[in-house]
Amino acid sequence: MPDQTAKSEQGRGDELTASGRLLQLGPADSGLHPGVNTSRRIRKRQRMPGLAMLPTALTLGNAISGIASLIELAKAYAAVISGDEKEVFLRLGYAALLIGAGMLCDALDGKVARMTATTGRFGAELDSLCDAVTFGVVPALMIRVAGDFFFAHGSAFEFDTKILWAVSGLYACCAILRLARYNVETDEEDDHTSFRGLPSPAAAASIAGFVLGLSWLRNQFEWFGDEPWTWILRVLFPLVCMFVGVMMVTRIRYSHLFNKLVTRKQSLRTMVAFLVLLTLVVILGDYWRLTVPALMLAYVLSGPIYFGYRVIRGRGLLGRRLALAERKRRRDERAAKQTPS
């Protein structure tokens, strides 16, 4: 006859699941239940009260960077009105660097929050509000100020100003919609390795880098401010800014580069690409105003290029070959099952 006392004592700390597997209800790694396998048990990080304010401070640092960038853009617009080109170059550069500072704070706050187990809905909403300022309002105003400096100020075409206002409004709306969709569709357990649509910090960095590159060309070469370049910018500048803004609300996949670089599992290909990129940045350090726009343009185009590759692979000649190979594999598997052993 089974020992009822042993069963009752066992029931105090353990419980059988539907599959009959022993489930430990007591504290993990206590040594009271040596038969239970706890090697795969997920251990939650303990909350660190002393560092609970650090993610919030980083998020607010992002907002402060955006506000400071708005002030620099206001000074740049005043310099455009007065015709002081050196002051315009200086203020646009400061505004772009402050966007970069906001990107650094935005990249670190989520990582620190997950490390200290202080993630929550409050932090997510606060982060989106700060991002709306730094990566939505600031780049939109930068489009307006830079466009007025490059081709619209003193122009006989009032249509240029209307286009800049329309593009600025479109970009800001796309950034806000992008952030709202991210909050709705992203779970707390998401691995944060990729994005659906161009992330708003990368879009803001692309606009800032584009403006930096054009400012450097305008400052180094006097002919860049003459015809036909002003006409080219009238078409190229709004189109590029519109393209970057629209990419934020698409479903095209983009990799989360920061999380891939700081994760523990690094592939050899990722490390080699990072080292090559770092070498190019060091070599071209004197031309960083052109290097940054080139890198951001490559990242913006990486999504559509990979999407096109997937379409060609799924519907083109390569896709048909893969489909035929898959059918042949399935036929072979069915034939192997039907063959008597």
N, C-alpha and C positions, 0 to 999 in steps of 0.2 A: 504493500500500500504506500502511495507516495507521501512524502513528508509535507503536511500542510503548513507547518511552521516555516519551512524553508521557502515555500511559495509566497507566504504572506510577507516574509522579510524581503524576498526578491521584489515583490510588488511595490514596496515602499520607495525604491529608488529607480526601478526600471519599468518599462512598459513595452509590450509587444506591438509592432506595427501590423498593418493589414497583411503584409507579406510574411509575417512571422519573424521579422528581424528584431533583435533586441535593441531598444532605444534607451539611451541613458538620459535620465531626467535630472540627475545631480550635477554638481559642478564638474567641468571638464578637467581632465588630467589630475583628478584627486587621488587616484590609485585605489578607489573603492571598488571599481568595476574593471578589473584587468582584462576581462574577456571582450570588452567593447573596443572596436577599432576607431581611434580618434585621429588617425593620421590625415584623413581628408576633411576633418571638421573645419569649417570656416570660422576663424577667430576674428571677431569684430575689434577694430582698433578702439582703445580706450580714449575717452574724451580728455582733452588737455585744457583745463580751465584757464591756465596761464596764457595760452596762445589762442584763446577763443576770439579775441578781437583782432588778431593779425589779418585774417582774410578780409574782414570788413574794412580795416585800415587800407589794405591794398586796393580794394574796390573803390573806396573814396579817393585814393590817390589817382586812380584812373579819371574820376570826375574832375578833380582839381587840374589835372593835365589838360583835359578838354576845355575847361573854363579859361585857363591861361592861354591856350591856343586861340580861343575866340578873341581874347584881348589883343593878341599879336595880329590877328587878321584885321581887326578894327584899325589898328595902327597902320597896317599895310594899305588898307583902303584909303586912309587919310593921306598917305604918301602918294598913292596913285593920283588923287585929286590935285595935290600940290606939284606933281611932276618930279618927285625925288626918287629916281630909279634905284640908287644905292640903298635907300631906306626900305624900299619895297623888297629888294632881294634879301635884305637882312631879316625883315619881319616874316616873310614867307618861309625862310629857312628855320627860324625859331618855331613857327607854327608846325612845320613838318616834324621837327625834332620832338616837340611836345606830344604829337600824335604817337611817335615811337615810344615815348615814355609811358603813355597810356596803354599801348600794346603790351609793354613789359609787365605793367601792373595787372592787366587783364589775364595775361598768361600765367602769372604766379598765384593769383588769388584762388582760382579753382584747385590748383595743385596743392596749395597749402591747406585749403579747407578739407580736402580728402585725406591728407596726411594727418591732420589733427582731429578728424571725425567731427567737424563742425559744419557739415553741409546741411542745407535746409532750404525751404521755399523762400524764406526771407532773403537769404544770400543770393538766390537765383534771380529774384525780382529786382533786388538792388543792383546786381550786376547788369541786368538788361537796361535799367534806367540810366546808369552811368554810360553804358555802351551807346545808348541812343544819342547822348550828348557828344561823346568823344568821336564816335565812328559814324554818326549820322548827321548831326547838325554841323559839326566842324568841317568835314569834307565838303558838304554842300555849300557852305559859305566860302570855302577855299576855291571852289569851282567858279563862283560868282566873282570873287576878287581877282583871281588869276586871269580869268577870261577878260575882265575889264582892263587889266594891265596889258595883256598881250595883243588884243585886237579891237576891243569894243570902246575903250576910252577915247573920246574925241572923234569917234567914227561918225560918218554921216548917215549910217544905217541904224535906225532905231531897232530894226529887226534883230540885230546882234544881242542887244540887251534883253529882249524878250526871250530869245533862245536860251541865254544863260540862266534867266530866272526859271524857265521851264525845266531845264536840265537839273538845276539845283533842287527844285521841288521834287522832281522825279527820283533823284538819288536819295533824298532824305526819306521819302515815303517808302522806297524799297528797303532801306536800312531798317526802318521801324517795323515793317511787315516781316522782315527776316528775323528780327529779334523776337517778335511775338510768336511766330511759328516755331522758333527754336524752343521757347519756353513750353509750348503746348505739346510738342512731339518728343521732347527729350526726357527720358526717365533718369532718376538718380543712379540707377544701376548701369547706365550706358557706359561703354568702354571708352568713349570720346577718342576714337581713332580716326574718324572721318566725319565730314559734314555733308548735308544735303543742301547744295547751293554754296556760293562763295561766302565764306565767313565775313562778317562786317569789319573786323580788324584788318584783314587782308585787303578788303576793298578800300578802306581808308588809307592804308599804306600805299596802295597802288595809285590813288589820286595824289597823295602827297609826293610820292616818288616821281610821278609824271610832271607835276608842277616844278619840282626841284630840277629835273632834267631840262625842261624848257627854260627855266630861269638861268641855269648855267650856260646854255647855248646863247641866250640873249645877252648875258654879261660878257661872254668871251668873244662873240662874233657880232660886230655891229650890223652886218648884212642880214642877220636873222630877224631884225626888227623892220626890215624893208619888204617891199614887194618882191616875189610873190608869196613870201612866207606868211604874211598876215592873212592872205586869202586861204592858204593851206590850213592855217590854224583855225580859221572860221569854220572849216568843215571837220578837220581832224579832232580838235579839242572836244567839241560837244559829243561827237560820235563815240570817242573813247570813254568819256565819262558816263554816257548813257549805257554803253555796253557793260561797264563795270557794275553799274547800279542794277541793271536787269539780271546779271548773273547771280546776284544775291537771292533772288526769289525763284530761281530755277531749281530743279531736282537733280542737277548734275553733281556727282560725287567729287569731293575734294578731301585730300588727306590732311589730318591734323599733324603738322610737321613738328610742333613743339612737343606734343605728347609722345611722338615716335622717337624723338631724340633723347628724351629723358627717361623713357621706359627702361626696365631692366633687361628686357629681351631685345637685343640688337642684332640685326642680320649684318653679315659682312658687306652686302651690297649697300645698305644704308650708311654704314660707317665710311665706306670708300667714297660714296657720293658726297657725304658731309665734308670729308677731308679735302676733296677736290674743290668743292665750293668755297671752303675756308681759304684754300691756297689762292684761288682767283680773287677773293675779296682782299687779301693781303697785297697781292701784286698790283691790283687796280685801286689801291687805297686812295691815291691822289685824285681819282676820278669817281669818288663814291656817289656823287650826284648823278652820274650816268649808270653806275653799277646797280644802285638800289632800284631805279625804274626797270632796268633790264631783268633783274631777278623777280620783281613783283609781276612784270608782264608775263614772264615764263610761268609763274604760278597760276595766274589768272587763265592763261591759255591751256594749262595742263588738264583742267577739267574737260573742256570741249574736245581736246585732242583725244583724251582717253575714251570719252563717250563715243566719238567717231570711230575709234578703233574697235570698240565693242560692237557697234552697229555693223561695221564691215565684217567683223568676225562672225556675227550671228546671221547676217543676211547675204553676204557676198560669197565669193568662191571659197574662201577659207571656211566659212560657216557651212556650206554644203558638204565639203569634205569631212568636217567634223561630224555632221549629221549622219553621213554614210558610214563612217567608222563606228559611231555609236550603235547604229542599226545592226551592223555586222557583229559587234560584240554581244548584243542581246540575242541574236540568232545563235551564236556559238554557245551562249549560256543555256538557252532552251534545249539545244541539241545535246549538250552534255548532261542535262537533267533527264532527258528521255532515253539516253543510252543506258541499257541494263548493265549493272555492275558485275 
